[in-house]
Amino acid sequence: MTAGPVDPADDVWISTDPADFDLDWIFPALSERSYWARGRGRAVVERSIANSIGFAARADGRQVGFARVVTDCATFAWVCDVFVDEAVRGRGVGKRLMTAIVGDPRLRDLPRMLLATDDAHGLYAGFGFEPLGRPEKWMVRNAGSPTPDGPRP
């Protein structure tokens, strides 16, 4: 899917075509400039993109934003790694990414989408995201957690 500018003066467009993903921009954006993926290795970034639905925001011939969605395309999606280049923040790139995500035909009718953020609650609320109603029902398993047979080697 590729969506061109809504306003002719707006040169930002969104694409889900992996050929439009600039890994030389995405990797340092996530690994060096984001607060949540700092230090993530390039192989991990590449594998995560290959196993997700990616959304590239592009303007003036270069990548200016990225997001990806991990999903079964039936019941659930996790929106993650949403990053907008510092030079274009505040110009609607994040809104364009989220508009493309919630409008994507593979995602728009899913019963549940989830995401986590430290600093963009207002952006996501505008797309229907809200705090977990019963966070005590949710659990997380982190790398290195023990298994029933004891700690992982």
C-alpha positions as CSV (number, residue, x, y, z in Angstrom):
1,M,0.0,0.0,0.0
2,T,1.2,3.4,-0.8
3,A,-0.7,6.6,0.1
4,G,0.3,9.9,-1.5
5,P,0.0,13.3,0.1
6,V,-3.5,14.4,1.2
7,D,-2.6,18.1,0.7
8,P,-0.6,18.9,-2.5
9,A,1.7,21.1,-0.3
10,D,2.4,18.1,1.9
11,D,5.1,16.0,0.5
12,V,4.9,13.2,3.1
13,W,3.7,9.8,1.9
14,I,3.3,6.5,3.6
15,S,4.2,3.1,2.1
16,T,4.0,-0.5,3.3
17,D,6.3,-1.7,0.5
18,P,9.5,-3.0,2.0
19,A,11.4,-1.6,-1.0
20,D,10.6,1.9,0.5
21,F,12.1,1.0,3.9
22,D,15.5,2.6,4.3
23,L,17.2,0.3,6.8
24,D,20.2,2.6,6.9
25,W,17.8,5.2,8.4
26,I,15.6,2.9,10.4
27,F,18.4,1.1,12.2
28,P,20.1,4.1,13.8
29,A,16.7,5.8,14.4
30,L,15.6,2.9,16.6
31,S,19.0,1.7,18.0
32,E,20.6,5.1,18.7
33,R,17.8,7.7,18.9
34,S,14.7,6.0,20.4
35,Y,14.3,5.6,24.1
36,W,12.8,2.0,23.8
37,A,15.1,0.3,21.4
38,R,18.5,1.8,22.2
39,G,21.2,-0.7,21.5
40,R,19.0,-3.0,19.5
41,G,21.3,-4.8,16.9
42,R,20.8,-4.4,13.2
43,A,20.0,-8.1,12.7
44,V,17.2,-7.9,15.3
45,V,15.9,-4.7,13.6
46,E,15.9,-6.4,10.2
47,R,14.2,-9.6,11.6
48,S,11.6,-7.5,13.4
49,I,10.7,-5.6,10.2
50,A,10.6,-8.8,8.1
51,N,8.1,-10.4,10.5
52,S,5.8,-7.4,10.8
53,I,3.7,-5.0,8.7
54,G,6.0,-2.0,8.3
55,F,4.9,1.6,7.5
56,A,7.5,4.0,6.1
57,A,6.9,7.8,6.0
58,R,8.9,9.4,3.2
59,A,9.4,13.0,2.1
60,D,11.8,14.7,-0.2
61,G,13.2,11.3,-1.4
62,R,14.1,10.2,2.1
63,Q,12.7,8.3,5.1
64,V,11.3,10.6,7.8
65,G,9.3,8.1,9.9
66,F,8.6,4.5,10.6
67,A,6.2,2.2,12.5
68,R,5.5,-1.5,12.4
69,V,2.7,-3.7,13.5
70,V,2.9,-7.2,14.8
71,T,-0.3,-9.0,14.1
72,D,-2.1,-12.2,13.3
73,C,-4.4,-10.2,11.0
74,A,-7.5,-11.7,12.7
75,T,-7.8,-10.8,16.3
76,F,-4.9,-8.7,17.6
77,A,-2.2,-6.2,16.6
78,W,0.6,-4.5,18.5
79,V,1.7,-1.1,17.2
80,C,5.4,-0.6,17.9
81,D,8.6,1.1,16.9
82,V,6.8,4.3,15.9
83,F,9.6,6.9,15.3
84,V,9.5,10.3,13.5
85,D,12.7,12.1,12.6
86,E,13.4,14.9,15.0
87,A,13.7,17.4,12.1
88,V,10.0,16.8,11.0
89,R,8.3,16.3,14.4
90,G,5.2,18.4,14.9
91,R,4.4,18.4,11.2
92,G,1.9,15.6,11.2
93,V,4.1,12.7,10.3
94,G,3.1,10.6,13.3
95,K,-0.6,11.3,12.5
96,R,0.0,10.2,8.9
97,L,1.6,7.0,10.1
98,M,-1.2,6.2,12.5
99,T,-3.9,7.1,9.9
100,A,-2.3,4.5,7.6
101,I,-2.1,1.9,10.3
102,V,-5.7,2.1,11.6
103,G,-7.0,2.4,8.0
104,D,-5.0,-0.5,6.6
105,P,-7.4,-3.2,5.3
106,R,-5.5,-5.9,7.2
107,L,-5.8,-4.1,10.5
108,R,-8.9,-1.8,10.5
109,D,-11.4,-4.4,11.7
110,L,-9.3,-6.2,14.3
111,P,-11.0,-6.5,17.7
112,R,-7.9,-5.2,19.6
113,M,-4.8,-3.1,18.9
114,L,-2.3,-2.4,21.7
115,L,0.6,-0.1,22.0
116,A,2.9,1.4,24.7
117,T,4.2,4.9,24.9
118,D,6.0,7.2,27.4
119,D,5.2,10.5,25.6
120,A,2.6,10.4,22.9
121,H,-0.6,9.6,24.7
122,G,-2.4,12.5,23.0
123,L,-1.5,11.4,19.5
124,Y,-2.7,7.9,20.1
125,A,-5.9,8.9,21.9
126,G,-6.9,10.7,18.8
127,F,-7.0,7.3,17.1
128,G,-9.1,5.6,19.7
129,F,-6.4,4.3,22.0
130,E,-7.0,4.5,25.7
131,P,-5.4,3.2,28.9
132,L,-5.9,-0.4,29.6
133,G,-9.2,-0.9,31.4
134,R,-8.0,-3.6,33.6
135,P,-4.2,-3.6,33.5
136,E,-4.1,-6.3,36.2
137,K,-5.3,-8.8,33.6
138,W,-2.2,-8.3,31.5
139,M,1.2,-9.9,32.1
140,V,4.6,-9.6,30.4
141,R,7.4,-12.2,30.0
142,N,10.8,-10.6,29.6
143,A,13.9,-12.2,28.1
144,G,15.8,-14.4,30.6
145,S,12.7,-15.2,32.6
146,P,12.7,-18.6,34.2
147,T,10.8,-21.6,32.7
148,P,9.0,-24.3,34.6
149,D,12.3,-26.3,34.4
150,G,14.3,-23.4,36.0
151,P,16.3,-20.5,34.7
152,R,17.2,-20.5,31.1
153,P,20.9,-21.1,30.3
